[in-house]
Amino acid sequence: MQSQTPASEEWLRALLPTAPGRSAVPAAAYNAAAQLLAAEQHVDSHEARARVHLADGTWITIRAARISTQIAVSLEVTAPADRLEMFIRTHNMTERDGTLLELLADGSDTKGIARRMFLSELTVQDHLKLIFAKAGVHNRRSLLAQILGTRAH
């Protein structure tokens, strides 16, 4: 580790608590850097990144990139679209579930979702109940809180 910002140091310590004065470099940072090396050697074509969930509910994305001869690892809050993609995959949602969740996350109400998906409002409600069961929630607010990383009130 050559340098880091105070914000990245806080996130790194959240991922891997270490004694003061010692560098915290969690496995996810090494994994992103290793993925970059694999891509450079044409062993693997996946993007050099990892997503990690912090204890406070924040998702961060760790990316690695080459800067001259060094590897730079950056940390950023995971974008809502990436969170939605992860949520869909990790909760075994169907393509139709994903479409409905995208519309819901964009702020559409039942009527708007029904119109855009060419469904009745009752079908949308029934489909939402199935999604709630898959996600282990009981309402839209809790569902959106999980997807978007906000708190349900």
C-alpha positions in Angstrom: 0.0 0.0 0.0 1.5 3.3 -1.1 -1.2 5.8 -0.1 -4.9 6.1 0.7 -7.5 8.7 1.5 -9.1 9.1 4.9 -12.4 7.8 3.5 -10.8 4.7 2.0 -8.9 4.0 5.2 -12.2 4.0 7.1 -13.9 1.6 4.7 -10.8 -0.6 4.6 -10.8 -0.8 8.4 -14.5 -1.6 8.4 -13.7 -4.5 6.1 -10.6 -5.7 7.9 -10.1 -4.2 11.4 -6.4 -3.7 12.2 -4.3 -2.1 14.8 -3.6 1.6 14.4 -0.6 2.2 12.3 -1.0 -1.0 10.3 -2.4 -1.0 6.8 -5.8 -2.8 6.3 -5.9 -4.5 2.9 -8.9 -6.9 2.8 -9.1 -9.8 0.5 -11.6 -8.0 -1.8 -8.9 -5.5 -2.7 -6.4 -8.2 -3.4 -9.1 -10.1 -5.5 -9.8 -7.0 -7.6 -6.1 -6.5 -8.2 -5.6 -10.2 -9.1 -8.5 -10.0 -11.5 -6.8 -7.1 -13.2 -3.6 -9.2 -13.6 -5.6 -12.1 -15.0 -7.3 -9.8 -17.5 -3.9 -8.4 -18.5 -2.6 -11.9 -19.1 -5.8 -12.8 -21.1 -6.6 -15.5 -18.6 -10.0 -14.0 -17.7 -12.0 -11.2 -19.2 -14.1 -10.2 -16.2 -13.9 -6.7 -14.9 -11.4 -6.1 -12.1 -13.9 -5.3 -9.3 -15.5 -6.7 -6.2 -18.6 -5.7 -4.3 -18.6 -5.8 -0.5 -21.3 -5.3 2.1 -20.3 -3.3 5.2 -21.9 -3.8 8.6 -23.8 -0.5 8.4 -25.6 -1.7 5.3 -23.5 0.2 2.8 -22.3 -1.7 -0.3 -19.0 -0.6 -1.8 -17.4 -1.5 -5.1 -13.7 -2.1 -5.2 -12.0 -1.6 -8.6 -8.5 -2.1 -9.7 -6.8 -0.3 -12.6 -3.3 0.0 -14.0 -1.6 3.4 -13.5 1.8 3.1 -15.1 3.6 0.2 -13.3 1.3 0.4 -10.2 -2.1 -1.0 -9.5 -4.6 1.5 -8.2 -7.5 0.2 -6.1 -10.4 2.5 -5.7 -13.4 2.2 -3.4 -16.8 3.8 -4.1 -20.4 3.5 -2.9 -22.1 0.9 -5.2 -24.5 2.5 -7.6 -28.2 1.7 -7.2 -28.4 0.0 -10.6 -25.5 -2.4 -9.5 -27.3 -3.0 -6.2 -30.5 -3.9 -8.1 -28.6 -6.3 -10.3 -27.0 -8.0 -7.3 -30.3 -8.2 -5.5 -32.0 -9.8 -8.5 -29.2 -12.4 -8.8 -28.8 -13.2 -5.1 -32.6 -13.6 -4.6 -33.1 -15.8 -7.6 -35.5 -13.4 -9.3 -36.9 -14.1 -12.7 -36.5 -11.7 -15.7 -40.0 -10.5 -15.1 -39.3 -9.9 -11.4 -36.3 -7.9 -12.5 -38.3 -5.7 -14.8 -40.9 -5.1 -12.1 -38.2 -4.3 -9.6 -36.5 -1.8 -12.0 -39.8 0.0 -12.4 -40.5 0.0 -8.7 -37.0 1.3 -8.0 -37.5 4.1 -10.5 -40.6 5.2 -8.5 -43.4 3.7 -10.5 -46.6 2.9 -8.6 -48.8 -0.2 -9.2 -50.8 1.5 -12.0 -47.6 2.7 -13.8 -46.0 -0.8 -13.5 -49.2 -2.4 -14.8 -49.4 -0.1 -17.8 -45.7 -0.5 -18.7 -45.7 -4.3 -18.3 -49.1 -4.7 -20.0 -50.6 -6.4 -16.8 -53.6 -5.8 -14.6 -53.0 -4.0 -11.4 -54.1 -7.1 -9.5 -51.5 -9.2 -11.4 -48.8 -6.6 -10.4 -49.9 -6.9 -6.7 -49.8 -10.7 -6.9 -46.4 -10.6 -8.5 -45.1 -8.2 -5.8 -46.3 -10.6 -3.1 -44.2 -13.4 -4.7 -41.2 -11.0 -4.8 -41.8 -10.1 -1.1 -41.7 -13.8 -0.2 -38.4 -14.3 -2.2 -36.8 -11.3 -0.5 -38.2 -12.0 3.0 -40.0 -8.7 3.3 -43.6 -7.7 3.9 -43.9 -4.4 2.0 -42.5 -2.2 -0.7 -40.7 0.1 1.6 -38.6 -2.7 3.1 -38.0 -4.2 -0.4 -36.7 -0.9 -1.7 -34.6 -0.4 1.4 -32.9 -3.7 0.7 -32.4 -2.9 -3.0 -31.4 0.8 -2.7 -29.5 0.6 0.6 -31.9 3.0 2.4 -33.6 2.6 5.7 -37.2 1.5 5.8 -39.3 3.9 7.9 
